């Protein structure tokens, strides 16, 4: 599972946000009004006091010339003058904030922004700009409580972005307040969807990490499902299916879970793979079992301590697989003569194991149409897998939907395969494969192993 990065909003991101503020404020500073003679009927504008006109004009020119230190010298002198109006103080602090941001003195910039808001003289737009700057500084400097404080003000004003809401969720998580972290992660996800955007992976990871930290696997399941729908990453399939494997002792259902684990490339434990191979062989599918085990041994997936035993198993499967392939014509004849479709479905599963997907699809479809299939859930799953191989997305989804019609199908099996059906053709797996490795470290969720491979 992903461990959250403590610097979700990087310092460079904060600087970009502050740079935007500084540029806008610098442009606005050109409108600074210095007291001058005016007609009696001319409306009065807000002006800086005459007592600081010289220093403020010099500070303004220095800012526009990007002479930040010089601007600060003039502003420091202006602060010592009196009397000063709240408008005077607002402009002084605003100019100071610009200079401090450009000098990368963010702690000083934070103090200037806070004093600017504290004058009570800011316009609504100025107040929002200062709040956003304060939020960026607090988030980038790991001031989590301040981040939450400023973020909530942005939310209350209706100007918070989904990313800012997500940062509030992260700040709560880093303060070890999972209840609020989950609540704000949900708000961030809702904001993304309302904006017509795809929710960010991190928003779900706050929820997943909180559930994992407390050992609440049942809370992890729906979050993992959402993550799989989002991007189909194999890590999320692995975590989900390992949870589903726990407590499952029915071989038929176990094999149905293993099939999904294998097809989603989330089977990382060679003990599970070897158990799957054994179950396939017991189910009368030595060809598929041989292909899977042979590939595992060839690619180095099987651990050293399991190699000798796996090689013996592979040799046995090779003999059975060869015999199975030789008798395919007879199996086909027997299946066609049978009064039920059970043998046709089994024939299709055999063809699937040998990689003949069109024949597999034809045989399974014929078997289902004929009826009398003993394990229809297995038939629908194999039909879906063959359709995926044939790039028939609609057919695969239809086959998986057929699981709902199967009496007494395992709810666990139906649930995970329905999830797979939702991802088929979505491009999620392809997108995940093309992504760069996660920047944050990963650790495995604490999930107990299913069974131990006998040596």
N, C-alpha and C positions, 0 to 999 in steps of 0.2 A: 504494500500500500504506500502511496505517496506521503512523505512527511512534509508538512507545509513549510515553505520558505519564510523565515522571519522578516525578510525584506521584500515583501510582495510589491510595494511601491518603492522602486529603487530611487536612490538619491538623484540619478540623472533624470528620472521621470519628474521628480519634484522640481528640479531646476528648470525643466522645460515649461512646467506650469507657471513657475514664478517668472521665467523669462517673458512669457506671454503677458503676464500682469505688468511687468516692468516696462515693456515696450508700449503697452496701451496707456499706462499712467504717464510715461514720459511724453507721449504725444499730447495727452490732455494737459500736461503742465505748460504747454505753449499758450494755453488760454488763461494763465494766471493774470488776474487783474490787479494793477497797481493803482492806488488812489490818484485821481486826476480831476481837473476842473470839468464840470458838466453843466448843462442847461438846467434851469430850475424845474422844468417839466419832464426831464429825462428820468426813467425808472431807475431806482437804485439797485446796483448789482452788488453781490458779495465781493468784498475787497479785503486784501490783507491790510493790516494796520500800517500807518506811515512809519511807526517806530521801527519796523523790521523790513521796510520796503527795499532798502539798499541791500541787505543780506540775502533776502529772498530772491531778488532779481539776479544777484550774483550766483546764488545756488542754482537757480533755474538755468542760467547760461552754462554753468559747469556741467550740469546733468546732460544738457543737450550736446555738449562737447565731449561727453563720456569721461569727464574728469571727476570721478566719483569721490576721491578723497578731498578734493577741493570743495566740492558741494557740501560734504559733511562738515568741513571747517566753518563754512558760512552758516549752516543750519545750527551748529552748536552755539554760535554767537547769537543767532536769532532767538534761541530758547532762553537766553539769559535776560532778554529785554522784557520790559513790562510797561504798560499792561498789555496782555495778549488775549485776544478773543478766542472762543472755541474754534472759530473758522481758522484763525492763525495757527492754532495748535494742530488742527487736522492737516493743514497743508504741510506744516513742518514735518510731522510724523510720516505723512505720505511720501514726501521727498526723501526722507531718511530711509524708508523702506525700499524705495527704488535703488538708492545707492548701495545699501547693504546687500540686496539681492545680487546686484551686478558685481559686488566684491566677494560674493559667496560667503558672507558673514550671516549665515541663516539664523543663528541664535539672536543676533541683534535685530535682524529683519523681523523675526517673530515678535520681539518686544515692541518694535515700532508699529507693526500692524495692530497689535493689541491696544496700544495707546491711541492709535487713530480711531478705532472703533469706540474706545472708551470716551472720546470727546463727545459723543452723541450728536456730532455735526455731519456725519457721513450721509450721503444720499443712499437710497436703496441699492443702486448699482455699485457704488463705492463699497458699501457694506458687504455685498455679495463677493466682490472681487477680493476684498481683504480676508473674508472667511475662507474662500477657496485657497488663497495663498497660505493661510494659517493651517488649514487641513493638510496641504501638501507637505509643509515643513514638519508638522507633528508626525505624520505617517512615515516620512523618510528618516526621521531621527528616533523612531521607536518610542514615541510618547503616546502610548496606546490609549490612555484615558483621555488625553487632550484630543487625539484623533476622533474618538467617539463623540466627545463634547462638540467639536466643530462640525463633525459629520452630521450629527442630529440636527444642528441648526440649519444646515443646508437642506436636509430632508424636510424639515418643518416649513422651510420657505418654498419648497417645491422645485428647487434648482439642482438637487443632487443627481448625479449621473449614476447609472447602474454600477460602474466601476467604483465610484466612491462608496456606494452602499455595500459593495463587496468588501471594500477595505475596512468598513466598520465591522463586518462579520469577522474578518481576520483579526482585527484588534481585540475583539472579545475572546476569540480563540486563544490568542497569545496571552491574555490575562487569565486563562484557564476557566473562562465562563462559557461553558459549552451550551447552556440553555439559550443564552442570548446570541451566541455565535450561530447556532442553527436557525434561530428565528430571523436573524438578519440575512443569512445566506438565502433563506426562502424569499425574503423581500428582494434581494438582488436578482434572483432567478425570475421572479414575477416582473421586475422592472425591465429586464432584458426582453422577455417575451412581449411585454406591452409595447416596447419600442420596436418590435418586429425583428429582434436579433436572436441569434442562438445563444442560450445561456453559456457562461464560461465554465470550463471544467473545474476551476478552483472553487467555485461556489458549492459544487457538490462535494468536493474534497474536504471542505470544512466539516460538513455533516458526516462524511464517512470517517474522518479521523476522530471526531468526537465519539462516534459509536464504537469505533475500534478501541479507543483509549479506555472506555468503560466496559469493554468486553461484551457489548450488546450486539450479538450477531444478527438478531432479528431486525434490529434497526439498520444494520448494514445492508441487508438484502434489497430493500427498495431503492436505496441510494446507488448500489452497484447496478441495479437494473437501469436506472436513469443514466448512469455513466456509459453503460453498454449501448443504450439507444443513442447517446450523444456521439460517441466515437468508436465504439466496438473494440477498444483496446484489449489485447489478450490478457493483460494483468487483471482487468476487472472480471473477465470471464473466469479466470483461474480462481480468484477470490470467491466469486459467487458459487461456482460449481463445487469447490471444496467444502463450502458450507452445506450445500445441498447433499453432498455425499455422506455427511455425518449422520449416523443413525440409520442409514439405508442398508438393510441386510438382505433384501430381495435381489437375487442375481439378475433377474430380467430388468428391473428398474435401474440397478447399478450399471448394467451395460448400456442402457439408454442414456445415462448421464455421461458415461465414458465416451460414447460416440460423439456427443456434443463437445465434450472437452477436447477430443482429438480433432474434430473438424474446425474448431475455432483456434486451433494451435495453442491451446492453453494448458496442455498436459505437460507439466514440467517435471513431474515426479516419475522416475522410471518404474517405481513399484506399482503405480497406477497403470502404467502402460502394459507392464507384464501381466497384471491381473486382467486387464481388458483382453489381451491376447488369449489368455486361458479361457475366459468366458466366451469369446468368439469361437474358439475351438470346440468348447462344450456345446455351443449352439449349432454345430454342424457347418461352420464357415471357416474351414482351414485355409482357404485361399486368401481371404481378407486378413486373417490372423498372421499368416506367413508374410504377406506384403508389409504389414505394419512393423512386425518384429525385425524383419530383414532390414528395413529402412532405419530403424532405431539403432541396430548394431552397426550398420555401415556408417551412419552419421555420428557415432560416438555418444548417442543419447543414453545408452545403457551403461550404468556405473560398473567399475571394475569388479566389485564384489558380486555382481549379478551376471557377469559375462559368461562364465562357464555353464551355469544352469540355463541361461538364455540360449546359448549355442546348442545345447542338447535339445531344448524345446524347439528351436528353429529347424533342426535336422528332422525331428519327428513331424513337424508341420509341413515340411517340404514333401515328404513322402505322401502324406494325406492330401496335400494340395494337388500334387501331380495326378493322383488317382481320381480326385474329384473332377479335375479338368478333362480327363480322358472319358469320364462317364457322362459328360454334359449332354450329348445327344440322347442317351437313354433317359436321363433326368427330364429332358424336355418332352420326350414322348410320354413318359409316365404322367407328367404334370398335365399335359393336354387331354389325356384320357380320364383323369381324375374327375369325380363328380363335384368336387369342391375346388375352390381357388387356392387352397392352402399350399399345395405343391408348386403352383405357379409363382406365388409370392416368394417361397423359399428359393426357387430357381432364380428369380430376379435378384435376391440378395446374394446368391452365389455369383451371378454375372457382375454385380457391383464390385464384389471382392476381387474379381479378375480384371476390373477396369473396363468392361464392356457396358457402358452406361445406357446406350440406346436399347439394347436387348434387356437390360435390367428394368428400365422404365416400362417397356412393352409388357414384359412378363408380369410385373407387379400390378399394372393397370388391369390386365386381363384377369388376374387372380381376384382383385377387388370386385370387379364386375361380376365374376362368376359367384362370389360369395362363399360363406363357410370358412372364412379365414380365422384361424385360432388366435392369432396375435395381431389384430388389425393396427394396434398402435405402432408396432414394429414395422408393419407394411407401410404406413403413412410416413414414418421417419425415413425409411430407405427410399421411398419414392421422392421425398423432398430432397434427399442428398443426391440422388441421380439427376433430378431436375436442375439442381445447382450446378452440377458438373456439365450439364447440357446447356447451361446459361438460360434456362427457362424459369425466370424469376416468378412469373405469375403461377406457373405450375407448382413451384416449390411452396409458395405461400398457400395455395389451395390445398396441397397435400397436408401441410402442417395444420391447417384449419380443420382437416378431417379428424384430428385427434379429439376434438370436442364431441364427436359423435360416438366415440368408443366407450362402451359401458365399463365402469370400474377402472378406468385408466388412472394411474397414479397422479394425484394433483400436482405433485412435485415435477413429474416428468412432463405433464401437459404445460405447466407454467414456464419451465425453462425453454422448451421447444417453441412455445408461442413467442417468447422473447426473441429467439433466434429468427423466427419467421418475420418479426418486425424489422430486423436488421438486414435481411436478405435483400440485395439489390439497392440498399441505401447508400452504398459507397463508404460506410463507416469504417469497415475493416481496411479498405484500400487507403482511406485517409490516415488511419492510424499507422499503417505500414510506412507511409511517406513522411510521417512526422519525425522531427529530430528527437533524440533521447531527451527525457525530462531533465530539466535543469536542477531539480531538487532530488535529493537522495531518496531511495525507495527502501522500504522494509516490508517483510512479509507479515500479513495479518496473522494473528495468533489463532490458527484453525487446526484442530487436531487431525492427524492423518486418518485415512479411511481404514485401510487394513495393512498389515505387515506382510511383505512378500516372504514366503517360506524359502529358506536356503536349502 
